[in-house]
Amino acid sequence: MFEKLSDRLSDVFRKLSGRSSVGESDLKESLRAVRLALLEADVNYKVVKDFLIAVSDKALGREVLKSLTPGQQVINIVYEELTEMMGSTFEELTFADSPPWPIMLVGLQGSGKTTTAGKLALYLKKRNYRPLLVPADVARPAAIEQLTKLGNDLEVPVFPSTTAMTPTQIAQKSLVTAGEIGCDVILIDTAGRLSIDQQLMDELAAIKQITVSKEILLVADAMTGQEAVNIASHFNKKLGLTGVILTKMEGDARGGAAMSIRAITETPIKFIGVGEKSEALEPFHPDRMASLILGMGDVLSLIEKAKEHISEEESQRALNQLLKGAFTFDDFKKQLVGIKKMGGVTAVLKSFPAIGKLGILKKSEVDPAELTHITAMIDSMTLKERRCQYKIINDSRRLRIAKGSGKTKNDVDNLLKNFEQVQNMIKQTSKAGGVTALMRQLTSGNFQGLGNLPTRKGKGKGRRF
C-alpha cells in the first residue's frame, strides 16, 4: 500500500529534515515535490490543492521555520493534515436501536462485494456478534452459491435465498429469519452492475426502505483510483452512504482513492481489504495510514495483529525461553506461524517506524515462501532435535532433514547457524539492557548500534540473517 507515494515523500522529507535551517523557499520547493507526488498517486486535484494550502499556512503561521527542528516540524504538520484528509479517526459501524441490525453492501459488479461480505462476517464473528449473510444478488449467476459456500466455510449462517425471489423479498424475510435464529447483524450482499443505472439505484433504495438500514457501505476497488471516488460520489448522492470499504488495497501502490474519498464525499472509509483470505479485512485508521505513508510505521496495528494471532501468554513464554537460552525449534516454529498469519516478515518489518533506514526492504523483499521452507525443515527434525538438543544435528542428520524437507544440506546448515545467531543476539541484547531496550529502539526508529551486534565469538559486526 502507498509504496510509490511513501518512497517519494520519504525522499522529500529526508532532504528537508537533514538541513540545519529551512527557509520559505526551501518549504515551497519541498511542497512542490509533495504536490507532484500526490498527483502522481492519483489524489484528486482539489484535495491536493487544499492540502498544500493548509500545510503552507500552518508551517508559516506557527513560525515553524524559525524553530530548532524546522524539518521535523513541517513533517509533523504534513502528518496532521494527511490524517485530517483521510478522516482523522477510525469510525466504527453504527448499531442503533435493537437488533437485528441490517448492513447493506453496495457497489458495482466486480468490486468484491460478495467476498467482502464474508470477510466482514468473520470480522464481526471474532468480536462476538452473530452475523447472518444474505445473498440478495439474484442477477449474477452463482452469486447465491458463492456466498453460501463462503458462509459454510466460515461457519456463519446464510439466508436461503433463491432466484425465484426478488431482492426486496429476500431482504424482508431475512429480518424475520435473523430474529428466529438469534443473529444480531444482517449483511445484505446486493446486486451490482457494470455501470451505475437507475434500475440498480431503485432496487437498492427499495431494500434500504424495507430494512431501514442504518449502515450502507460502498465496496469499491482501490486500484481504480479516481474512478472509485466518482463511484462513491454517485452512490452517496442516491443512497446516503455511511461508509466505504476499499478492496485490493494490498495491490494499490498509489493510494489516490484512499486519500481522496473522505475529502470529496465526506464519507468515511471504514475498512480496507488487504488480501484474498477471509481474515484480510482491516479497520481503516487515518492516523496509522498517514504514519505508514510518511515511513513512520504502524506499530499499533502490528500489536493488534499479534494479539489476534499470537497469544500474550505464548509470546511471554517464548521471550522467557529466549532469555534463559532454552528457546527451541518448536518455539521458533510457533512464532513463524504467527508471523505468516500477520502477513509475513516484510509486512511486520514495514510496521516499524523508519525501518527503511536499515536498507533491508529496499535491497530485497523477504520471500514469503522462505517461511514455509524453514517450517518444512523444522518439521523434518526429530522431537529430540527440535525440543532440546539441536546441537546433536551432525552431517548425517542434516542430510536426513534436507531430504525430508526437499531442501539442500546447505539450507539446513544456514538454518542452524542463523538460529544460533538469533539466540546469541538476544543474550547480548539482554546483557546490554534487555529486550525492552531493543524494542524501544525499533519502535522509536533509533537503529544506531543494531548493525554492530556481536557474533558468536563477540568480535566484529554481526552478519545479516
C-alpha positions as CSV (number, residue, x, y, z in Angstrom):
1,M,0.0,0.0,0.0
2,F,1.1,3.5,-0.9
3,E,4.6,2.2,-1.8
4,K,5.3,4.7,-4.6
5,L,3.9,7.7,-2.7
6,S,5.7,6.7,0.5
7,D,9.0,6.4,-1.4
8,R,8.6,9.8,-3.0
9,L,7.6,11.6,0.2
10,S,10.4,9.9,2.2
11,D,12.9,11.3,-0.3
12,V,11.4,14.8,0.0
13,F,11.4,14.9,3.8
14,R,14.8,13.2,4.2
15,K,16.3,16.2,2.4
16,L,14.3,18.6,4.5
17,S,15.0,17.1,7.9
18,G,18.7,16.9,7.1
19,R,19.1,20.7,7.0
20,S,20.1,22.7,10.0
21,S,17.8,25.6,8.8
22,V,14.8,25.7,6.5
23,G,13.7,28.9,4.7
24,E,10.5,29.8,3.0
25,S,12.0,29.0,-0.4
26,D,13.0,25.5,0.9
27,L,9.5,24.9,2.1
28,K,8.0,25.9,-1.2
29,E,10.4,23.6,-3.1
30,S,9.5,20.7,-0.8
31,L,5.8,21.3,-1.2
32,R,6.1,21.4,-4.9
33,A,7.7,18.0,-4.8
34,V,4.9,16.8,-2.4
35,R,2.3,18.2,-4.8
36,L,3.8,16.2,-7.7
37,A,4.0,13.1,-5.6
38,L,0.3,13.3,-4.6
39,L,-0.9,14.0,-8.1
40,E,1.1,11.0,-9.4
41,A,-0.5,8.9,-6.7
42,D,-3.9,9.8,-8.3
43,V,-5.1,12.0,-5.5
44,N,-7.9,14.4,-6.5
45,Y,-6.5,17.7,-7.7
46,K,-8.8,19.8,-5.4
47,V,-7.8,17.7,-2.4
48,V,-4.1,18.2,-3.2
49,K,-4.6,21.9,-3.6
50,D,-6.5,22.3,-0.3
51,F,-4.0,20.1,1.5
52,L,-0.9,22.1,0.4
53,I,-2.6,25.4,1.3
54,A,-3.3,24.0,4.8
55,V,0.3,22.8,5.3
56,S,1.8,26.0,4.0
57,D,-0.4,28.2,6.2
58,K,0.4,26.2,9.3
59,A,4.1,26.0,8.6
60,L,4.4,29.7,8.1
61,G,1.8,30.7,10.7
62,R,3.5,28.9,13.6
63,E,6.9,30.3,12.7
64,V,7.9,26.7,12.3
65,L,10.8,27.7,10.1
66,K,12.5,29.5,12.9
67,S,12.3,26.6,15.3
68,L,15.3,24.4,16.3
69,T,13.9,21.5,14.3
70,P,12.1,23.1,11.4
71,G,12.2,20.0,9.1
72,Q,10.6,17.7,11.7
73,Q,8.0,20.4,12.5
74,V,7.0,20.5,8.8
75,I,6.8,16.7,8.7
76,N,4.5,16.8,11.8
77,I,2.2,19.3,10.1
78,V,2.1,17.1,7.0
79,Y,1.2,14.1,9.2
80,E,-1.6,16.0,10.9
81,E,-3.0,17.2,7.5
82,L,-2.8,13.8,5.9
83,T,-4.7,12.3,8.9
84,E,-7.3,15.0,8.6
85,M,-7.7,14.5,4.9
86,M,-8.4,10.8,5.4
87,G,-10.9,11.3,8.2
88,S,-9.0,11.9,11.5
89,T,-10.1,8.8,13.4
90,F,-11.5,5.3,12.8
91,E,-15.3,5.3,12.5
92,E,-17.0,2.2,14.0
93,L,-20.0,0.5,12.5
94,T,-23.2,2.1,13.9
95,F,-25.6,-0.3,15.7
96,A,-28.6,1.7,16.8
97,D,-31.9,0.7,18.4
98,S,-32.4,-3.1,18.9
99,P,-31.1,-6.0,16.8
100,P,-31.1,-7.3,14.3
101,W,-29.0,-4.6,12.6
102,P,-29.1,-4.6,8.8
103,I,-25.9,-3.6,6.9
104,M,-26.2,-3.1,3.1
105,L,-23.1,-3.8,0.9
106,V,-23.5,-1.9,-2.4
107,G,-21.2,-1.3,-5.3
108,L,-20.5,-2.1,-9.0
109,Q,-20.0,-5.6,-10.3
110,G,-16.5,-6.9,-9.8
111,S,-15.7,-4.6,-6.8
112,G,-15.6,-7.6,-4.4
113,K,-18.9,-7.3,-2.5
114,T,-19.6,-11.0,-2.0
115,T,-16.0,-11.7,-0.8
116,T,-16.1,-8.6,1.4
117,A,-19.4,-9.8,2.9
118,G,-17.7,-13.0,4.0
119,K,-14.7,-11.0,5.4
120,L,-17.0,-8.6,7.3
121,A,-18.9,-11.6,8.7
122,L,-15.7,-13.1,10.1
123,Y,-14.6,-9.7,11.5
124,L,-17.9,-9.4,13.4
125,K,-17.9,-13.0,14.5
126,K,-14.5,-12.6,16.1
127,R,-15.9,-9.6,18.0
128,N,-18.8,-11.8,19.4
129,Y,-21.5,-10.6,17.1
130,R,-23.8,-13.2,15.4
131,P,-23.9,-12.2,11.7
132,L,-26.4,-13.6,9.1
133,L,-25.2,-13.5,5.4
134,V,-27.9,-12.6,3.0
135,P,-27.4,-13.2,-0.8
136,A,-29.7,-10.6,-2.4
137,D,-28.0,-10.6,-5.8
138,V,-30.3,-12.7,-8.0
139,A,-29.0,-11.3,-11.3
140,R,-25.4,-12.6,-11.3
141,P,-25.0,-16.3,-12.0
142,A,-23.9,-18.3,-9.0
143,A,-23.8,-15.2,-6.7
144,I,-26.1,-17.0,-4.2
145,E,-24.0,-20.2,-4.3
146,Q,-20.7,-18.2,-3.8
147,L,-21.9,-16.5,-0.6
148,T,-23.5,-19.7,0.7
149,K,-20.2,-21.5,0.3
150,L,-18.3,-18.7,2.0
151,G,-20.8,-18.8,4.9
152,N,-20.4,-22.6,5.2
153,D,-16.6,-22.2,5.2
154,L,-16.7,-19.5,7.9
155,E,-19.4,-21.3,9.9
156,V,-21.7,-18.3,9.5
157,P,-25.4,-18.8,8.8
158,V,-26.7,-17.9,5.3
159,F,-30.2,-16.9,4.4
160,P,-31.6,-19.5,1.9
161,S,-32.2,-17.1,-1.0
162,T,-33.4,-18.4,-4.4
163,T,-33.5,-16.7,-7.8
164,A,-37.3,-17.0,-7.7
165,M,-37.4,-14.4,-5.0
166,T,-36.9,-10.6,-5.6
167,P,-34.1,-8.8,-3.7
168,T,-36.7,-6.9,-1.6
169,Q,-38.4,-10.2,-0.6
170,I,-35.1,-11.6,0.4
171,A,-34.2,-8.6,2.4
172,Q,-37.6,-8.5,4.2
173,K,-37.7,-12.2,5.0
174,S,-34.0,-12.2,6.2
175,L,-35.1,-9.8,9.1
176,V,-37.6,-12.4,10.3
177,T,-35.0,-15.3,9.9
178,A,-32.4,-13.3,11.8
179,G,-34.7,-12.9,14.8
180,E,-35.7,-16.6,14.7
181,I,-32.2,-18.0,14.8
182,G,-30.7,-15.3,17.1
183,C,-28.5,-13.3,14.7
184,D,-27.9,-9.7,15.6
185,V,-26.3,-8.4,12.3
186,I,-27.6,-8.9,8.8
187,L,-25.1,-8.5,6.0
188,I,-27.0,-7.9,2.7
189,D,-24.9,-8.7,-0.4
190,T,-26.7,-6.6,-3.1
191,A,-26.5,-6.8,-6.8
192,G,-24.1,-4.8,-8.9
193,R,-23.9,-3.5,-12.4
194,L,-21.1,-2.8,-14.9
195,S,-22.1,0.9,-14.5
196,I,-24.5,2.9,-12.4
197,D,-28.1,2.9,-13.7
198,Q,-31.5,3.9,-12.4
199,Q,-32.8,0.3,-12.1
200,L,-29.9,-0.6,-9.8
201,M,-30.5,2.5,-7.6
202,D,-34.2,1.9,-7.4
203,E,-33.6,-1.6,-6.3
204,L,-31.1,-0.5,-3.6
205,A,-33.4,2.3,-2.4
206,A,-36.2,-0.3,-2.0
207,I,-34.0,-2.6,0.1
208,K,-32.9,0.4,2.2
209,Q,-36.6,1.4,2.9
210,I,-37.7,-2.2,3.7
211,T,-34.8,-3.0,6.1
212,V,-34.4,0.6,7.5
213,S,-30.6,0.1,7.2
214,K,-28.5,2.4,9.3
215,E,-25.3,1.2,7.6
216,I,-24.9,1.4,3.8
217,L,-21.3,0.5,2.9
218,L,-20.0,1.0,-0.6
219,V,-17.5,-1.7,-1.6
220,A,-15.1,-0.1,-4.2
221,D,-11.9,-1.3,-5.9
222,A,-9.0,0.9,-4.6
223,M,-6.9,0.2,-7.7
224,T,-9.4,2.1,-9.9
225,G,-8.2,5.3,-8.2
226,Q,-10.3,8.4,-9.0
227,E,-12.9,6.2,-10.6
228,A,-13.6,4.8,-7.1
229,V,-14.1,8.4,-5.9
230,N,-16.5,9.1,-8.7
231,I,-18.5,5.9,-7.9
232,A,-18.6,6.8,-4.2
233,S,-20.0,10.3,-5.1
234,H,-22.8,8.8,-7.2
235,F,-23.8,6.2,-4.7
236,N,-23.6,8.7,-1.8
237,K,-25.9,11.1,-3.7
238,K,-28.5,8.4,-4.4
239,L,-28.4,6.3,-1.2
240,G,-26.6,8.3,1.5
241,L,-23.6,6.1,2.2
242,T,-22.4,5.7,5.8
243,G,-19.1,4.3,4.9
244,V,-16.7,2.8,2.3
245,I,-14.8,-0.5,2.2
246,L,-11.8,-0.3,-0.2
247,T,-10.8,-3.6,-1.6
248,K,-7.5,-4.7,-3.2
249,M,-5.5,-2.2,-1.1
250,E,-2.6,-4.5,-1.0
251,G,-2.1,-4.0,-4.7
252,D,-2.6,-0.3,-4.7
253,A,0.9,1.3,-4.7
254,R,-0.6,4.8,-5.4
255,G,-3.4,5.3,-2.8
256,G,-5.3,8.0,-4.6
257,A,-8.7,6.6,-3.7
258,A,-8.0,6.2,0.0
259,M,-6.7,9.8,0.2
260,S,-9.5,11.4,-1.7
261,I,-12.8,9.7,-0.9
262,R,-13.4,11.3,2.5
263,A,-12.5,14.8,1.3
264,I,-14.7,14.6,-1.8
265,T,-17.7,12.7,-0.5
266,E,-17.5,13.3,3.3
267,T,-18.0,9.6,3.6
268,P,-15.6,7.7,5.9
269,I,-13.5,4.7,4.8
270,K,-14.4,2.1,7.5
271,F,-12.5,-0.9,6.3
272,I,-9.8,-1.9,3.7
273,G,-9.3,-5.3,2.1
274,V,-5.7,-6.3,2.1
275,G,-5.7,-9.7,0.5
276,E,-7.8,-12.6,-0.7
277,K,-8.1,-14.5,2.6
278,S,-11.1,-14.2,4.8
279,E,-9.0,-12.6,7.5
280,A,-7.7,-9.9,5.2
281,L,-10.1,-7.1,6.3
282,E,-8.7,-4.3,8.5
283,P,-10.3,-1.3,10.1
284,F,-9.2,1.9,8.5
285,H,-7.3,4.2,10.9
286,P,-6.4,7.5,9.2
287,D,-3.7,8.4,11.7
288,R,-2.0,5.0,11.3
289,M,-2.3,5.2,7.5
290,A,-0.7,8.7,7.5
291,S,2.1,7.3,9.6
292,L,2.7,4.5,7.1
293,I,2.7,6.9,4.1
294,L,5.4,9.0,5.8
295,G,7.5,6.0,6.7
296,M,6.8,6.2,10.4
297,G,5.4,2.6,10.6
298,D,2.3,1.3,12.2
299,V,3.2,-0.4,15.5
300,L,-0.3,-0.2,16.9
301,S,-1.8,-2.3,14.1
302,L,1.1,-4.7,14.4
303,I,0.4,-5.2,18.1
304,E,-3.3,-5.8,17.4
305,K,-2.5,-8.4,14.7
306,A,0.0,-10.0,17.1
307,K,-2.6,-10.3,19.8
308,E,-5.0,-11.8,17.3
309,H,-2.6,-14.5,16.0
310,I,-0.1,-15.0,18.9
311,S,-1.5,-15.1,22.5
312,E,0.1,-12.9,25.1
313,E,0.9,-16.0,27.2
314,E,2.6,-17.7,24.3
315,S,4.7,-14.6,23.5
316,Q,5.8,-14.1,27.1
317,R,6.7,-17.8,27.3
318,A,8.8,-17.5,24.1
319,L,10.5,-14.4,25.5
320,N,11.3,-16.1,28.8
321,Q,12.7,-19.1,26.9
322,L,14.9,-16.8,24.8
323,L,16.3,-15.1,27.8
324,K,17.1,-18.4,29.5
325,G,18.7,-19.8,26.4
326,A,16.1,-22.5,26.2
327,F,14.3,-21.3,23.0
328,T,13.7,-24.4,20.9
329,F,12.9,-25.0,17.2
330,D,9.3,-25.8,18.4
331,D,9.1,-22.3,19.9
332,F,10.6,-20.9,16.7
333,K,8.1,-22.6,14.5
334,K,5.1,-21.3,16.6
335,Q,6.5,-17.7,16.1
336,L,6.9,-18.3,12.4
337,V,3.3,-19.5,12.0
338,G,2.2,-16.3,13.8
339,I,4.3,-14.1,11.6
340,K,2.8,-15.8,8.5
341,K,-0.7,-15.1,9.7
342,M,0.3,-11.4,10.3
343,G,1.3,-11.0,6.6
344,G,4.9,-12.3,6.6
345,V,8.2,-10.9,7.6
346,T,8.1,-7.9,5.2
347,A,4.7,-6.8,6.4
348,V,5.9,-7.0,10.0
349,L,9.1,-5.1,9.3
350,K,7.3,-2.3,7.5
351,S,5.2,-1.7,10.6
352,F,8.2,-0.4,12.5
353,P,8.9,3.3,12.1
354,A,11.9,4.3,10.0
355,I,12.6,0.6,9.1
356,G,13.8,1.9,5.8
357,K,16.9,3.2,7.5
358,L,18.2,-0.3,7.8
359,G,18.1,-0.7,4.0
360,I,16.8,-4.3,4.2
361,L,13.5,-3.9,2.4
362,K,14.9,-1.8,-0.4
363,K,17.7,-4.3,-1.2
364,S,15.4,-7.3,-1.4
365,E,11.9,-8.1,-0.2
366,V,11.7,-11.1,2.2
367,D,10.3,-14.0,0.2
368,P,7.1,-15.3,1.9
369,A,8.0,-18.8,0.7
370,E,11.1,-18.8,2.9
371,L,9.0,-19.1,6.0
372,T,7.3,-22.2,4.5
373,H,10.8,-23.7,3.7
374,I,12.0,-23.1,7.2
375,T,8.9,-24.7,8.7
376,A,9.4,-27.7,6.5
377,M,13.0,-28.2,7.7
378,I,11.8,-27.9,11.3
379,D,9.1,-30.5,10.7
380,S,11.7,-32.9,9.3
381,M,13.6,-32.9,12.6
382,T,13.1,-35.5,15.3
383,L,11.3,-34.5,18.5
384,K,14.6,-34.6,20.3
385,E,16.3,-32.4,17.8
386,R,13.5,-29.8,17.8
387,R,13.0,-29.5,21.5
388,C,16.2,-29.6,23.3
389,Q,19.3,-30.8,21.6
390,Y,19.7,-29.2,18.1
391,K,23.5,-29.2,18.6
392,I,23.4,-33.0,18.1
393,I,22.4,-32.5,14.5
394,N,25.6,-33.8,12.7
395,D,26.2,-34.1,9.0
396,S,24.1,-37.3,8.6
397,R,21.2,-35.8,10.5
398,R,21.4,-32.7,8.4
399,L,21.3,-34.7,5.2
400,R,18.2,-36.5,6.5
401,I,16.5,-33.2,7.4
402,A,17.4,-31.8,3.9
403,K,15.9,-34.9,2.2
404,G,12.8,-34.9,4.3
405,S,12.1,-31.2,3.6
406,G,13.0,-31.1,0.0
407,K,15.9,-28.6,0.7
408,T,19.7,-28.9,0.5
409,K,22.2,-29.6,3.2
410,N,23.4,-26.1,2.8
411,D,19.9,-24.8,3.6
412,V,19.8,-26.8,6.8
413,D,23.4,-25.5,7.7
414,N,22.2,-21.9,7.3
415,L,19.1,-22.5,9.3
416,L,21.1,-23.9,12.2
417,K,23.7,-21.2,12.0
418,N,21.1,-18.4,11.9
419,F,19.1,-20.0,14.7
420,E,22.2,-19.9,16.9
421,Q,23.0,-16.3,15.9
422,V,19.5,-15.2,16.9
423,Q,19.9,-16.8,20.3
424,N,23.3,-15.1,20.8
425,M,21.9,-11.8,19.7
426,I,19.1,-12.0,22.3
427,K,21.6,-12.9,25.0
428,Q,23.8,-10.0,24.1
429,T,20.9,-7.6,23.9
430,S,19.7,-8.8,27.3
431,K,23.1,-8.0,28.8
432,A,23.2,-4.6,27.2
433,G,19.8,-3.5,28.7
434,G,17.2,-6.1,27.9
435,V,14.8,-6.9,25.1
436,T,12.7,-3.9,26.2
437,A,15.6,-1.7,25.2
438,L,15.8,-3.4,21.8
439,M,12.1,-2.9,21.2
440,R,12.3,0.7,22.3
441,Q,15.0,1.2,19.6
442,L,12.9,-0.4,16.9
443,T,9.7,1.4,17.7
444,S,11.4,4.8,18.0
445,G,13.2,4.5,14.7
446,N,16.6,4.6,16.5
447,F,18.7,1.9,14.8
448,Q,22.2,3.1,15.8
449,G,24.2,0.2,17.0
450,L,21.9,-2.6,15.7
451,G,24.4,-3.2,12.9
452,N,27.1,-3.9,15.5
453,L,25.6,-6.7,17.4
454,P,28.3,-9.2,18.5
455,T,28.7,-12.5,16.6
456,R,29.1,-15.8,18.4
457,K,32.8,-15.0,19.2
458,G,31.9,-11.4,20.2
459,K,34.1,-9.9,17.5
460,G,33.3,-7.6,14.6
461,K,29.9,-6.8,13.1
462,G,27.0,-9.2,13.2
463,R,26.1,-10.9,9.9
464,R,22.7,-10.5,8.3
465,F,20.3,-13.4,8.9
